[in-house]
Amino acid sequence: MPIIINIDVMMAKRKMSLGELAERIDITPANLSILKNGKARAIRLSTLEAICRELECQPGDVLEFRPDAADANTKQTEIRFTH
C-alpha cells in the first residue's frame, strides 16, 4: 500500500509508549498497533485528530504517500543478460 504510517516515528520523538497514546486517544492498544503497523484499511478522522492532538503534530507527520511502496509488495523478476 502506498500510504505509510509514521505513528511510531512521532511516538518516539515524543517519548510516548503505544499504551500511553492508546489511553490518551481512547482506543485499544491492539487497534492502535494495527494502525501503527500499517495493517488498518481505514482511519476515522476523529482518531487521526486525536493522534495529532496528543502527538502535537500534523496529519502529514503521521501519514505519508509513497507511490513506490506499492511496488515493494509485489514480486519482481530480475533479468540478467550475459555477453
mmCIF file of the N, C-alpha and C atoms, coordinates in Angstrom:
data_MODEL
# 
_entry.id   MODEL 
# 
loop_
_atom_site.group_PDB 
_atom_site.id 
_atom_site.type_symbol 
_atom_site.label_atom_id 
_atom_site.label_alt_id 
_atom_site.label_comp_id 
_atom_site.label_asym_id 
_atom_site.label_entity_id 
_atom_site.label_seq_id 
_atom_site.pdbx_PDB_ins_code 
_atom_site.Cartn_x 
_atom_site.Cartn_y 
_atom_site.Cartn_z 
_atom_site.occupancy 
_atom_site.B_iso_or_equiv 
_atom_site.pdbx_formal_charge 
_atom_site.auth_seq_id 
_atom_site.auth_comp_id 
_atom_site.auth_asym_id 
_atom_site.auth_atom_id 
_atom_site.pdbx_PDB_model_num 
ATOM 1   N N  . MET A 1 1  ? 0.850   -1.165  0.000   1.00 0.00 ? 1  MET A N  1 
ATOM 2   C CA . MET A 1 1  ? 0.000   0.000   0.000   1.00 0.00 ? 1  MET A CA 1 
ATOM 3   C C  . MET A 1 1  ? 0.902   1.237   0.000   1.00 0.00 ? 1  MET A C  1 
ATOM 4   N N  . PRO A 1 2  ? 0.612   2.204   -0.819  1.00 0.00 ? 2  PRO A N  1 
ATOM 5   C CA . PRO A 1 2  ? 1.483   3.375   -0.916  1.00 0.00 ? 2  PRO A CA 1 
ATOM 6   C C  . PRO A 1 2  ? 1.318   4.390   0.217   1.00 0.00 ? 2  PRO A C  1 
ATOM 7   N N  . ILE A 1 3  ? 0.432   4.135   1.172   1.00 0.00 ? 3  ILE A N  1 
ATOM 8   C CA . ILE A 1 3  ? 0.309   5.019   2.336   1.00 0.00 ? 3  ILE A CA 1 
ATOM 9   C C  . ILE A 1 3  ? 1.145   4.429   3.462   1.00 0.00 ? 3  ILE A C  1 
ATOM 10  N N  . ILE A 1 4  ? 2.096   5.214   3.944   1.00 0.00 ? 4  ILE A N  1 
ATOM 11  C CA . ILE A 1 4  ? 2.978   4.786   5.019   1.00 0.00 ? 4  ILE A CA 1 
ATOM 12  C C  . ILE A 1 4  ? 2.524   5.465   6.307   1.00 0.00 ? 4  ILE A C  1 
ATOM 13  N N  . ILE A 1 5  ? 2.425   4.688   7.385   1.00 0.00 ? 5  ILE A N  1 
ATOM 14  C CA . ILE A 1 5  ? 2.008   5.196   8.681   1.00 0.00 ? 5  ILE A CA 1 
ATOM 15  C C  . ILE A 1 5  ? 3.264   5.438   9.521   1.00 0.00 ? 5  ILE A C  1 
ATOM 16  N N  . ASN A 1 6  ? 3.447   6.664   9.977   1.00 0.00 ? 6  ASN A N  1 
ATOM 17  C CA . ASN A 1 6  ? 4.636   7.032   10.750  1.00 0.00 ? 6  ASN A CA 1 
ATOM 18  C C  . ASN A 1 6  ? 4.316   7.343   12.212  1.00 0.00 ? 6  ASN A C  1 
ATOM 19  N N  . ILE A 1 7  ? 3.312   6.682   12.756  1.00 0.00 ? 7  ILE A N  1 
ATOM 20  C CA . ILE A 1 7  ? 2.949   6.934   14.152  1.00 0.00 ? 7  ILE A CA 1 
ATOM 21  C C  . ILE A 1 7  ? 4.107   6.571   15.074  1.00 0.00 ? 7  ILE A C  1 
ATOM 22  N N  . ASP A 1 8  ? 4.788   5.468   14.782  1.00 0.00 ? 8  ASP A N  1 
ATOM 23  C CA . ASP A 1 8  ? 5.892   5.048   15.646  1.00 0.00 ? 8  ASP A CA 1 
ATOM 24  C C  . ASP A 1 8  ? 7.011   6.089   15.682  1.00 0.00 ? 8  ASP A C  1 
ATOM 25  N N  . VAL A 1 9  ? 7.265   6.745   14.550  1.00 0.00 ? 9  VAL A N  1 
ATOM 26  C CA . VAL A 1 9  ? 8.289   7.800   14.495  1.00 0.00 ? 9  VAL A CA 1 
ATOM 27  C C  . VAL A 1 9  ? 7.892   8.956   15.407  1.00 0.00 ? 9  VAL A C  1 
ATOM 28  N N  . MET A 1 10 ? 6.643   9.378   15.290  1.00 0.00 ? 10 MET A N  1 
ATOM 29  C CA . MET A 1 10 ? 6.174   10.504  16.103  1.00 0.00 ? 10 MET A CA 1 
ATOM 30  C C  . MET A 1 10 ? 6.114   10.127  17.585  1.00 0.00 ? 10 MET A C  1 
ATOM 31  N N  . MET A 1 11 ? 5.736   8.887   17.881  1.00 0.00 ? 11 MET A N  1 
ATOM 32  C CA . MET A 1 11 ? 5.715   8.434   19.273  1.00 0.00 ? 11 MET A CA 1 
ATOM 33  C C  . MET A 1 11 ? 7.128   8.460   19.855  1.00 0.00 ? 11 MET A C  1 
ATOM 34  N N  . ALA A 1 12 ? 8.110   8.037   19.082  1.00 0.00 ? 12 ALA A N  1 
ATOM 35  C CA . ALA A 1 12 ? 9.499   8.038   19.549  1.00 0.00 ? 12 ALA A CA 1 
ATOM 36  C C  . ALA A 1 12 ? 9.978   9.470   19.789  1.00 0.00 ? 12 ALA A C  1 
ATOM 37  N N  . LYS A 1 13 ? 9.626   10.380  18.883  1.00 0.00 ? 13 LYS A N  1 
ATOM 38  C CA . LYS A 1 13 ? 10.025  11.784  19.053  1.00 0.00 ? 13 LYS A CA 1 
ATOM 39  C C  . LYS A 1 13 ? 9.426   12.381  20.320  1.00 0.00 ? 13 LYS A C  1 
ATOM 40  N N  . ARG A 1 14 ? 8.227   11.945  20.670  1.00 0.00 ? 14 ARG A N  1 
ATOM 41  C CA . ARG A 1 14 ? 7.539   12.467  21.857  1.00 0.00 ? 14 ARG A CA 1 
ATOM 42  C C  . ARG A 1 14 ? 7.781   11.603  23.092  1.00 0.00 ? 14 ARG A C  1 
ATOM 43  N N  . LYS A 1 15 ? 8.588   10.544  22.922  1.00 0.00 ? 15 LYS A N  1 
ATOM 44  C CA . LYS A 1 15 ? 8.895   9.614   24.016  1.00 0.00 ? 15 LYS A CA 1 
ATOM 45  C C  . LYS A 1 15 ? 7.611   9.092   24.666  1.00 0.00 ? 15 LYS A C  1 
ATOM 46  N N  . MET A 1 16 ? 6.703   8.621   23.807  1.00 0.00 ? 16 MET A N  1 
ATOM 47  C CA . MET A 1 16 ? 5.408   8.140   24.266  1.00 0.00 ? 16 MET A CA 1 
ATOM 48  C C  . MET A 1 16 ? 5.252   6.676   23.865  1.00 0.00 ? 16 MET A C  1 
ATOM 49  N N  . SER A 1 17 ? 4.776   5.876   24.788  1.00 0.00 ? 17 SER A N  1 
ATOM 50  C CA . SER A 1 17 ? 4.563   4.458   24.500  1.00 0.00 ? 17 SER A CA 1 
ATOM 51  C C  . SER A 1 17 ? 3.238   4.246   23.784  1.00 0.00 ? 17 SER A C  1 
ATOM 52  N N  . LEU A 1 18 ? 3.101   3.085   23.172  1.00 0.00 ? 18 LEU A N  1 
ATOM 53  C CA . LEU A 1 18 ? 1.862   2.735   22.486  1.00 0.00 ? 18 LEU A CA 1 
ATOM 54  C C  . LEU A 1 18 ? 0.707   2.717   23.479  1.00 0.00 ? 18 LEU A C  1 
ATOM 55  N N  . GLY A 1 19 ? 0.944   2.138   24.645  1.00 0.00 ? 19 GLY A N  1 
ATOM 56  C CA . GLY A 1 19 ? -0.107  2.064   25.661  1.00 0.00 ? 19 GLY A CA 1 
ATOM 57  C C  . GLY A 1 19 ? -0.553  3.437   26.135  1.00 0.00 ? 19 GLY A C  1 
ATOM 58  N N  . GLU A 1 20 ? 0.403   4.337   26.316  1.00 0.00 ? 20 GLU A N  1 
ATOM 59  C CA . GLU A 1 20 ? 0.070   5.692   26.764  1.00 0.00 ? 20 GLU A CA 1 
ATOM 60  C C  . GLU A 1 20 ? -0.743  6.431   25.698  1.00 0.00 ? 20 GLU A C  1 
ATOM 61  N N  . LEU A 1 21 ? -0.302  6.340   24.435  1.00 0.00 ? 21 LEU A N  1 
ATOM 62  C CA . LEU A 1 21 ? -1.049  7.010   23.371  1.00 0.00 ? 21 LEU A CA 1 
ATOM 63  C C  . LEU A 1 21 ? -2.435  6.406   23.232  1.00 0.00 ? 21 LEU A C  1 
ATOM 64  N N  . ALA A 1 22 ? -2.532  5.089   23.290  1.00 0.00 ? 22 ALA A N  1 
ATOM 65  C CA . ALA A 1 22 ? -3.838  4.419   23.174  1.00 0.00 ? 22 ALA A CA 1 
ATOM 66  C C  . ALA A 1 22 ? -4.791  4.921   24.256  1.00 0.00 ? 22 ALA A C  1 
ATOM 67  N N  . GLU A 1 23 ? -4.292  5.033   25.480  1.00 0.00 ? 23 GLU A N  1 
ATOM 68  C CA . GLU A 1 23 ? -5.131  5.512   26.575  1.00 0.00 ? 23 GLU A CA 1 
ATOM 69  C C  . GLU A 1 23 ? -5.557  6.962   26.346  1.00 0.00 ? 23 GLU A C  1 
ATOM 70  N N  . ARG A 1 24 ? -4.630  7.789   25.900  1.00 0.00 ? 24 ARG A N  1 
ATOM 71  C CA . ARG A 1 24 ? -4.930  9.211   25.689  1.00 0.00 ? 24 ARG A CA 1 
ATOM 72  C C  . ARG A 1 24 ? -5.963  9.444   24.592  1.00 0.00 ? 24 ARG A C  1 
ATOM 73  N N  . ILE A 1 25 ? -5.959  8.579   23.552  1.00 0.00 ? 25 ILE A N  1 
ATOM 74  C CA . ILE A 1 25 ? -6.901  8.786   22.445  1.00 0.00 ? 25 ILE A CA 1 
ATOM 75  C C  . ILE A 1 25 ? -8.112  7.866   22.544  1.00 0.00 ? 25 ILE A C  1 
ATOM 76  N N  . ASP A 1 26 ? -8.187  7.113   23.647  1.00 0.00 ? 26 ASP A N  1 
ATOM 77  C CA . ASP A 1 26 ? -9.326  6.235   23.919  1.00 0.00 ? 26 ASP A CA 1 
ATOM 78  C C  . ASP A 1 26 ? -9.532  5.192   22.817  1.00 0.00 ? 26 ASP A C  1 
ATOM 79  N N  . ILE A 1 27 ? -8.469  4.433   22.549  1.00 0.00 ? 27 ILE A N  1 
ATOM 80  C CA . ILE A 1 27 ? -8.509  3.344   21.577  1.00 0.00 ? 27 ILE A CA 1 
ATOM 81  C C  . ILE A 1 27 ? -7.762  2.172   22.215  1.00 0.00 ? 27 ILE A C  1 
ATOM 82  N N  . THR A 1 28 ? -8.101  0.968   21.856  1.00 0.00 ? 28 THR A N  1 
ATOM 83  C CA . THR A 1 28 ? -7.405  -0.173  22.455  1.00 0.00 ? 28 THR A CA 1 
ATOM 84  C C  . THR A 1 28 ? -5.972  -0.230  21.928  1.00 0.00 ? 28 THR A C  1 
ATOM 85  N N  . PRO A 1 29 ? -5.044  -0.679  22.755  1.00 0.00 ? 29 PRO A N  1 
ATOM 86  C CA . PRO A 1 29 ? -3.666  -0.845  22.282  1.00 0.00 ? 29 PRO A CA 1 
ATOM 87  C C  . PRO A 1 29 ? -3.580  -1.758  21.056  1.00 0.00 ? 29 PRO A C  1 
ATOM 88  N N  . ALA A 1 30 ? -4.434  -2.778  20.999  1.00 0.00 ? 30 ALA A N  1 
ATOM 89  C CA . ALA A 1 30 ? -4.431  -3.691  19.851  1.00 0.00 ? 30 ALA A CA 1 
ATOM 90  C C  . ALA A 1 30 ? -4.812  -2.963  18.564  1.00 0.00 ? 30 ALA A C  1 
ATOM 91  N N  . ASN A 1 31 ? -5.837  -2.119  18.636  1.00 0.00 ? 31 ASN A N  1 
ATOM 92  C CA . ASN A 1 31 ? -6.251  -1.376  17.440  1.00 0.00 ? 31 ASN A CA 1 
ATOM 93  C C  . ASN A 1 31 ? -5.223  -0.330  17.041  1.00 0.00 ? 31 ASN A C  1 
ATOM 94  N N  . LEU A 1 32 ? -4.594  0.307   18.020  1.00 0.00 ? 32 LEU A N  1 
ATOM 95  C CA . LEU A 1 32 ? -3.541  1.272   17.701  1.00 0.00 ? 32 LEU A CA 1 
ATOM 96  C C  . LEU A 1 32 ? -2.345  0.557   17.070  1.00 0.00 ? 32 LEU A C  1 
ATOM 97  N N  . SER A 1 33 ? -2.038  -0.632  17.549  1.00 0.00 ? 33 SER A N  1 
ATOM 98  C CA . SER A 1 33 ? -0.949  -1.424  16.978  1.00 0.00 ? 33 SER A CA 1 
ATOM 99  C C  . SER A 1 33 ? -1.239  -1.789  15.523  1.00 0.00 ? 33 SER A C  1 
ATOM 100 N N  . ILE A 1 34 ? -2.471  -2.163  15.233  1.00 0.00 ? 34 ILE A N  1 
ATOM 101 C CA . ILE A 1 34 ? -2.873  -2.479  13.854  1.00 0.00 ? 34 ILE A CA 1 
ATOM 102 C C  . ILE A 1 34 ? -2.675  -1.261  12.966  1.00 0.00 ? 34 ILE A C  1 
ATOM 103 N N  . LEU A 1 35 ? -3.061  -0.114  13.462  1.00 0.00 ? 35 LEU A N  1 
ATOM 104 C CA . LEU A 1 35 ? -2.894  1.123   12.705  1.00 0.00 ? 35 LEU A CA 1 
ATOM 105 C C  . LEU A 1 35 ? -1.409  1.462   12.537  1.00 0.00 ? 35 LEU A C  1 
ATOM 106 N N  . LYS A 1 36 ? -0.656  1.371   13.618  1.00 0.00 ? 36 LYS A N  1 
ATOM 107 C CA . LYS A 1 36 ? 0.769   1.713   13.617  1.00 0.00 ? 36 LYS A CA 1 
ATOM 108 C C  . LYS A 1 36 ? 1.559   0.827   12.652  1.00 0.00 ? 36 LYS A C  1 
ATOM 109 N N  . ASN A 1 37 ? 1.167   -0.436  12.560  1.00 0.00 ? 37 ASN A N  1 
ATOM 110 C CA . ASN A 1 37 ? 1.886   -1.381  11.705  1.00 0.00 ? 37 ASN A CA 1 
ATOM 111 C C  . ASN A 1 37 ? 1.411   -1.378  10.256  1.00 0.00 ? 37 ASN A C  1 
ATOM 112 N N  . GLY A 1 38 ? 0.514   -0.464  9.928   1.00 0.00 ? 38 GLY A N  1 
ATOM 113 C CA . GLY A 1 38 ? 0.055   -0.350  8.548   1.00 0.00 ? 38 GLY A CA 1 
ATOM 114 C C  . GLY A 1 38 ? -0.900  -1.446  8.114   1.00 0.00 ? 38 GLY A C  1 
ATOM 115 N N  . LYS A 1 39 ? -1.511  -2.128  9.062   1.00 0.00 ? 39 LYS A N  1 
ATOM 116 C CA . LYS A 1 39 ? -2.440  -3.222  8.746   1.00 0.00 ? 39 LYS A CA 1 
ATOM 117 C C  . LYS A 1 39 ? -3.885  -2.747  8.624   1.00 0.00 ? 39 LYS A C  1 
ATOM 118 N N  . ALA A 1 40 ? -4.155  -1.531  9.073   1.00 0.00 ? 40 ALA A N  1 
ATOM 119 C CA . ALA A 1 40 ? -5.518  -0.990  9.011   1.00 0.00 ? 40 ALA A CA 1 
ATOM 120 C C  . ALA A 1 40 ? -5.840  -0.574  7.580   1.00 0.00 ? 40 ALA A C  1 
ATOM 121 N N  . ARG A 1 41 ? -7.088  -0.711  7.208   1.00 0.00 ? 41 ARG A N  1 
ATOM 122 C CA . ARG A 1 41 ? -7.538  -0.322  5.868   1.00 0.00 ? 41 ARG A CA 1 
ATOM 123 C C  . ARG A 1 41 ? -8.145  1.064   5.862   1.00 0.00 ? 41 ARG A C  1 
ATOM 124 N N  . ALA A 1 42 ? -8.414  1.618   7.051   1.00 0.00 ? 42 ALA A N  1 
ATOM 125 C CA . ALA A 1 42 ? -9.037  2.939   7.150   1.00 0.00 ? 42 ALA A CA 1 
ATOM 126 C C  . ALA A 1 42 ? -8.730  3.525   8.519   1.00 0.00 ? 42 ALA A C  1 
ATOM 127 N N  . ILE A 1 43 ? -8.899  4.829   8.626   1.00 0.00 ? 43 ILE A N  1 
ATOM 128 C CA . ILE A 1 43 ? -8.761  5.514   9.917   1.00 0.00 ? 43 ILE A CA 1 
ATOM 129 C C  . ILE A 1 43 ? -9.840  6.588   9.980   1.00 0.00 ? 43 ILE A C  1 
ATOM 130 N N  . ARG A 1 44 ? -10.508 6.662   11.096  1.00 0.00 ? 44 ARG A N  1 
ATOM 131 C CA . ARG A 1 44 ? -11.513 7.702   11.284  1.00 0.00 ? 44 ARG A CA 1 
ATOM 132 C C  . ARG A 1 44 ? -10.810 9.042   11.445  1.00 0.00 ? 44 ARG A C  1 
ATOM 133 N N  . LEU A 1 45 ? -11.415 10.083  10.896  1.00 0.00 ? 45 LEU A N  1 
ATOM 134 C CA . LEU A 1 45 ? -10.821 11.410  11.046  1.00 0.00 ? 45 LEU A CA 1 
ATOM 135 C C  . LEU A 1 45 ? -10.762 11.820  12.513  1.00 0.00 ? 45 LEU A C  1 
ATOM 136 N N  . SER A 1 46 ? -11.717 11.380  13.304  1.00 0.00 ? 46 SER A N  1 
ATOM 137 C CA . SER A 1 46 ? -11.686 11.705  14.735  1.00 0.00 ? 46 SER A CA 1 
ATOM 138 C C  . SER A 1 46 ? -10.493 11.033  15.417  1.00 0.00 ? 46 SER A C  1 
ATOM 139 N N  . THR A 1 47 ? -10.132 9.833   14.974  1.00 0.00 ? 47 THR A N  1 
ATOM 140 C CA . THR A 1 47 ? -8.958  9.149   15.522  1.00 0.00 ? 47 THR A CA 1 
ATOM 141 C C  . THR A 1 47 ? -7.683  9.854   15.087  1.00 0.00 ? 47 THR A C  1 
ATOM 142 N N  . LEU A 1 48 ? -7.611  10.234  13.817  1.00 0.00 ? 48 LEU A N  1 
ATOM 143 C CA . LEU A 1 48 ? -6.452  10.967  13.316  1.00 0.00 ? 48 LEU A CA 1 
ATOM 144 C C  . LEU A 1 48 ? -6.308  12.299  14.060  1.00 0.00 ? 48 LEU A C  1 
ATOM 145 N N  . GLU A 1 49 ? -7.427  12.962  14.279  1.00 0.00 ? 49 GLU A N  1 
ATOM 146 C CA . GLU A 1 49 ? -7.409  14.225  15.024  1.00 0.00 ? 49 GLU A CA 1 
ATOM 147 C C  . GLU A 1 49 ? -6.860  14.018  16.430  1.00 0.00 ? 49 GLU A C  1 
ATOM 148 N N  . ALA A 1 50 ? -7.313  12.968  17.108  1.00 0.00 ? 50 ALA A N  1 
ATOM 149 C CA . ALA A 1 50 ? -6.858  12.683  18.471  1.00 0.00 ? 50 ALA A CA 1 
ATOM 150 C C  . ALA A 1 50 ? -5.364  12.345  18.491  1.00 0.00 ? 50 ALA A C  1 
ATOM 151 N N  . ILE A 1 51 ? -4.906  11.582  17.511  1.00 0.00 ? 51 ILE A N  1 
ATOM 152 C CA . ILE A 1 51 ? -3.480  11.238  17.418  1.00 0.00 ? 51 ILE A CA 1 
ATOM 153 C C  . ILE A 1 51 ? -2.656  12.513  17.241  1.00 0.00 ? 51 ILE A C  1 
ATOM 154 N N  . CYS A 1 52 ? -3.083  13.370  16.335  1.00 0.00 ? 52 CYS A N  1 
ATOM 155 C CA . CYS A 1 52 ? -2.357  14.619  16.082  1.00 0.00 ? 52 CYS A CA 1 
ATOM 156 C C  . CYS A 1 52 ? -2.371  15.534  17.304  1.00 0.00 ? 52 CYS A C  1 
ATOM 157 N N  . ARG A 1 53 ? -3.493  15.562  18.000  1.00 0.00 ? 53 ARG A N  1 
ATOM 158 C CA . ARG A 1 53 ? -3.590  16.391  19.211  1.00 0.00 ? 53 ARG A CA 1 
ATOM 159 C C  . ARG A 1 53 ? -2.600  15.902  20.267  1.00 0.00 ? 53 ARG A C  1 
ATOM 160 N N  . GLU A 1 54 ? -2.587  14.604  20.510  1.00 0.00 ? 54 GLU A N  1 
ATOM 161 C CA . GLU A 1 54 ? -1.743  14.056  21.576  1.00 0.00 ? 54 GLU A CA 1 
ATOM 162 C C  . GLU A 1 54 ? -0.267  14.032  21.208  1.00 0.00 ? 54 GLU A C  1 
ATOM 163 N N  . LEU A 1 55 ? 0.048   13.851  19.926  1.00 0.00 ? 55 LEU A N  1 
ATOM 164 C CA . LEU A 1 55 ? 1.447   13.843  19.493  1.00 0.00 ? 55 LEU A CA 1 
ATOM 165 C C  . LEU A 1 55 ? 1.932   15.226  19.071  1.00 0.00 ? 55 LEU A C  1 
ATOM 166 N N  . GLU A 1 56 ? 1.019   16.198  19.146  1.00 0.00 ? 56 GLU A N  1 
ATOM 167 C CA . GLU A 1 56 ? 1.326   17.576  18.767  1.00 0.00 ? 56 GLU A CA 1 
ATOM 168 C C  . GLU A 1 56 ? 1.986   17.626  17.388  1.00 0.00 ? 56 GLU A C  1 
ATOM 169 N N  . CYS A 1 57 ? 1.248   17.102  16.406  1.00 0.00 ? 57 CYS A N  1 
ATOM 170 C CA . CYS A 1 57 ? 1.773   17.044  15.047  1.00 0.00 ? 57 CYS A CA 1 
ATOM 171 C C  . CYS A 1 57 ? 0.659   17.295  14.040  1.00 0.00 ? 57 CYS A C  1 
ATOM 172 N N  . GLN A 1 58 ? 1.021   17.291  12.787  1.00 0.00 ? 58 GLN A N  1 
ATOM 173 C CA . GLN A 1 58 ? 0.077   17.458  11.688  1.00 0.00 ? 58 GLN A CA 1 
ATOM 174 C C  . GLN A 1 58 ? -0.217  16.089  11.066  1.00 0.00 ? 58 GLN A C  1 
ATOM 175 N N  . PRO A 1 59 ? -1.356  15.934  10.391  1.00 0.00 ? 59 PRO A N  1 
ATOM 176 C CA . PRO A 1 59 ? -1.662  14.654  9.747   1.00 0.00 ? 59 PRO A CA 1 
ATOM 177 C C  . PRO A 1 59 ? -0.548  14.179  8.807   1.00 0.00 ? 59 PRO A C  1 
ATOM 178 N N  . GLY A 1 60 ? 0.106   15.110  8.133   1.00 0.00 ? 60 GLY A N  1 
ATOM 179 C CA . GLY A 1 60 ? 1.195   14.743  7.226   1.00 0.00 ? 60 GLY A CA 1 
ATOM 180 C C  . GLY A 1 60 ? 2.425   14.209  7.937   1.00 0.00 ? 60 GLY A C  1 
ATOM 181 N N  . ASP A 1 61 ? 2.524   14.438  9.249   1.00 0.00 ? 61 ASP A N  1 
ATOM 182 C CA . ASP A 1 61 ? 3.617   13.854  10.028  1.00 0.00 ? 61 ASP A CA 1 
ATOM 183 C C  . ASP A 1 61 ? 3.354   12.384  10.315  1.00 0.00 ? 61 ASP A C  1 
ATOM 184 N N  . VAL A 1 62 ? 2.080   11.997  10.294  1.00 0.00 ? 62 VAL A N  1 
ATOM 185 C CA . VAL A 1 62 ? 1.663   10.637  10.632  1.00 0.00 ? 62 VAL A CA 1 
ATOM 186 C C  . VAL A 1 62 ? 1.433   9.793   9.380   1.00 0.00 ? 62 VAL A C  1 
ATOM 187 N N  . LEU A 1 63 ? 0.895   10.407  8.331   1.00 0.00 ? 63 LEU A N  1 
ATOM 188 C CA . LEU A 1 63 ? 0.585   9.704   7.089   1.00 0.00 ? 63 LEU A CA 1 
ATOM 189 C C  . LEU A 1 63 ? 1.477   10.210  5.968   1.00 0.00 ? 63 LEU A C  1 
ATOM 190 N N  . GLU A 1 64 ? 1.994   9.284   5.188   1.00 0.00 ? 64 GLU A N  1 
ATOM 191 C CA . GLU A 1 64 ? 2.877   9.639   4.074   1.00 0.00 ? 64 GLU A CA 1 
ATOM 192 C C  . GLU A 1 64 ? 2.456   8.849   2.843   1.00 0.00 ? 64 GLU A C  1 
ATOM 193 N N  . PHE A 1 65 ? 2.423   9.514   1.709   1.00 0.00 ? 65 PHE A N  1 
ATOM 194 C CA . PHE A 1 65 ? 2.125   8.849   0.441   1.00 0.00 ? 65 PHE A CA 1 
ATOM 195 C C  . PHE A 1 65 ? 3.445   8.568   -0.260  1.00 0.00 ? 65 PHE A C  1 
ATOM 196 N N  . ARG A 1 66 ? 3.701   7.287   -0.520  1.00 0.00 ? 66 ARG A N  1 
ATOM 197 C CA . ARG A 1 66 ? 4.924   6.889   -1.201  1.00 0.00 ? 66 ARG A CA 1 
ATOM 198 C C  . ARG A 1 66 ? 4.538   5.942   -2.336  1.00 0.00 ? 66 ARG A C  1 
ATOM 199 N N  . PRO A 1 67 ? 4.423   6.460   -3.583  1.00 0.00 ? 67 PRO A N  1 
ATOM 200 C CA . PRO A 1 67 ? 3.945   5.643   -4.703  1.00 0.00 ? 67 PRO A CA 1 
ATOM 201 C C  . PRO A 1 67 ? 4.738   4.359   -4.905  1.00 0.00 ? 67 PRO A C  1 
ATOM 202 N N  . ASP A 1 68 ? 6.035   4.387   -4.640  1.00 0.00 ? 68 ASP A N  1 
ATOM 203 C CA . ASP A 1 68 ? 6.849   3.200   -4.852  1.00 0.00 ? 68 ASP A CA 1 
ATOM 204 C C  . ASP A 1 68 ? 6.592   2.110   -3.820  1.00 0.00 ? 68 ASP A C  1 
ATOM 205 N N  . ALA A 1 69 ? 5.916   2.432   -2.735  1.00 0.00 ? 69 ALA A N  1 
ATOM 206 C CA . ALA A 1 69 ? 5.646   1.447   -1.693  1.00 0.00 ? 69 ALA A CA 1 
ATOM 207 C C  . ALA A 1 69 ? 4.765   0.318   -2.213  1.00 0.00 ? 69 ALA A C  1 
ATOM 208 N N  . ALA A 1 70 ? 3.915   0.601   -3.168  1.00 0.00 ? 70 ALA A N  1 
ATOM 209 C CA . ALA A 1 70 ? 3.057   -0.444  -3.737  1.00 0.00 ? 70 ALA A CA 1 
ATOM 210 C C  . ALA A 1 70 ? 3.901   -1.475  -4.474  1.00 0.00 ? 70 ALA A C  1 
ATOM 211 N N  . ASP A 1 71 ? 4.976   -1.024  -5.099  1.00 0.00 ? 71 ASP A N  1 
ATOM 212 C CA . ASP A 1 71 ? 5.848   -1.941  -5.822  1.00 0.00 ? 71 ASP A CA 1 
ATOM 213 C C  . ASP A 1 71 ? 6.631   -2.845  -4.885  1.00 0.00 ? 71 ASP A C  1 
ATOM 214 N N  . ALA A 1 72 ? 6.885   -2.412  -3.664  1.00 0.00 ? 72 ALA A N  1 
ATOM 215 C CA . ALA A 1 72 ? 7.669   -3.200  -2.722  1.00 0.00 ? 72 ALA A CA 1 
ATOM 216 C C  . ALA A 1 72 ? 6.930   -4.461  -2.294  1.00 0.00 ? 72 ALA A C  1 
ATOM 217 N N  . ASN A 1 73 ? 5.605   -4.452  -2.419  1.00 0.00 ? 73 ASN A N  1 
ATOM 218 C CA . ASN A 1 73 ? 4.814   -5.606  -2.010  1.00 0.00 ? 73 ASN A CA 1 
ATOM 219 C C  . ASN A 1 73 ? 4.598   -6.614  -3.134  1.00 0.00 ? 73 ASN A C  1 
ATOM 220 N N  . THR A 1 74 ? 5.085   -6.322  -4.312  1.00 0.00 ? 74 THR A N  1 
ATOM 221 C CA . THR A 1 74 ? 4.915   -7.241  -5.429  1.00 0.00 ? 74 THR A CA 1 
ATOM 222 C C  . THR A 1 74 ? 6.240   -7.905  -5.745  1.00 0.00 ? 74 THR A C  1 
ATOM 223 N N  . LYS A 1 75 ? 6.162   -9.111  -6.253  1.00 0.00 ? 75 LYS A N  1 
ATOM 224 C CA . LYS A 1 75 ? 7.381   -9.812  -6.632  1.00 0.00 ? 75 LYS A CA 1 
ATOM 225 C C  . LYS A 1 75 ? 7.967   -9.175  -7.876  1.00 0.00 ? 75 LYS A C  1 
ATOM 226 N N  . GLN A 1 76 ? 9.258   -9.056  -7.869  1.00 0.00 ? 76 GLN A N  1 
ATOM 227 C CA . GLN A 1 76 ? 9.936   -8.512  -9.025  1.00 0.00 ? 76 GLN A CA 1 
ATOM 228 C C  . GLN A 1 76 ? 10.790  -9.601  -9.643  1.00 0.00 ? 76 GLN A C  1 
ATOM 229 N N  . THR A 1 77 ? 10.804  -9.624  -10.941 1.00 0.00 ? 77 THR A N  1 
ATOM 230 C CA . THR A 1 77 ? 11.625  -10.594 -11.660 1.00 0.00 ? 77 THR A CA 1 
ATOM 231 C C  . THR A 1 77 ? 12.864  -9.862  -12.145 1.00 0.00 ? 77 THR A C  1 
ATOM 232 N N  . GLU A 1 78 ? 14.007  -10.463 -11.857 1.00 0.00 ? 78 GLU A N  1 
ATOM 233 C CA . GLU A 1 78 ? 15.253  -9.867  -12.282 1.00 0.00 ? 78 GLU A CA 1 
ATOM 234 C C  . GLU A 1 78 ? 15.732  -10.596 -13.537 1.00 0.00 ? 78 GLU A C  1 
ATOM 235 N N  . ILE A 1 79 ? 16.033  -9.839  -14.534 1.00 0.00 ? 79 ILE A N  1 
ATOM 236 C CA . ILE A 1 79 ? 16.529  -10.412 -15.794 1.00 0.00 ? 79 ILE A CA 1 
ATOM 237 C C  . ILE A 1 79 ? 17.977  -9.975  -15.956 1.00 0.00 ? 79 ILE A C  1 
ATOM 238 N N  . ARG A 1 80 ? 18.842  -10.928 -16.122 1.00 0.00 ? 80 ARG A N  1 
ATOM 239 C CA . ARG A 1 80 ? 20.252  -10.606 -16.323 1.00 0.00 ? 80 ARG A CA 1 
ATOM 240 C C  . ARG A 1 80 ? 20.669  -11.063 -17.723 1.00 0.00 ? 80 ARG A C  1 
ATOM 241 N N  . PHE A 1 81 ? 21.404  -10.214 -18.354 1.00 0.00 ? 81 PHE A N  1 
ATOM 242 C CA . PHE A 1 81 ? 21.916  -10.529 -19.672 1.00 0.00 ? 81 PHE A CA 1 
ATOM 243 C C  . PHE A 1 81 ? 23.398  -10.832 -19.557 1.00 0.00 ? 81 PHE A C  1 
ATOM 244 N N  . THR A 1 82 ? 23.821  -11.882 -20.211 1.00 0.00 ? 82 THR A N  1 
ATOM 245 C CA . THR A 1 82 ? 25.241  -12.206 -20.226 1.00 0.00 ? 82 THR A CA 1 
ATOM 246 C C  . THR A 1 82 ? 25.752  -12.041 -21.634 1.00 0.00 ? 82 THR A C  1 
ATOM 247 N N  . HIS A 1 83 ? 26.987  -11.688 -21.738 1.00 0.00 ? 83 HIS A N  1 
ATOM 248 C CA . HIS A 1 83 ? 27.588  -11.475 -23.061 1.00 0.00 ? 83 HIS A CA 1 
ATOM 249 C C  . HIS A 1 83 ? 28.325  -12.696 -23.523 1.00 0.00 ? 83 HIS A C  1 
# 
